[in-house]
Amino acid sequence: MELGRASIGFRRALPPARVFSDEELRRVRVPSLFLLGEQSSLRDARQVAARVGALMPTAEVEVVPGASHALPTDDPELVAARILRRAAE
């Protein structure tokens, strides 16, 4: 019970995510995979997909319907399958 009370209001102290500039994204030349959860509360997945697709010709971008920002825990099988497929290319 004491541990439960102590954890109320706990937030991990992570720095805010840095957004890459358009120029930084254009410089990426390696094949890349972006799996985006459609229901992400952090970013608009469709906007991110459009931006990455326009700036990174070597990128594969997929918006996963119904998934949140926590895509690896929402659908770990899908994530593993996509990574393995991309790595085999």
LINZIGI-V826684 format. One line per field, one symbol per residue. ss: DSSP state (a for helix, b for strand, c for the rest). phi: phi as a letter, one per 30 degrees, with the letter a starting at -180 (. if undefined). burial: I if it has 24 or more other C-alpha atoms within 12 Angstrom, else O. A space follows every 50 residues. Layout:
ss = ???
phi = ???
burial = ???
This chain:
ss = caaaaaaccccccccccccccaaaaacccccbbbbbbcccccccaaaaaa aaaaacccbbbbbbccccccaaaacaaaaaaaaaaaaac
phi = .dddddddidbddcddddcddeddddddcdebbcccdecedcbdeddddd ddddcbdcccbbcceidcddedcdbdddddddddddddd
burial = OOOOOOOOOOOOOOOOOOOOOOOOOOOOOOOOIIIIIIOOOOOOIOOIIO OIIOOIOOIIIIIIOOIOIOIOOOOOOOIOOIOOOOOOO
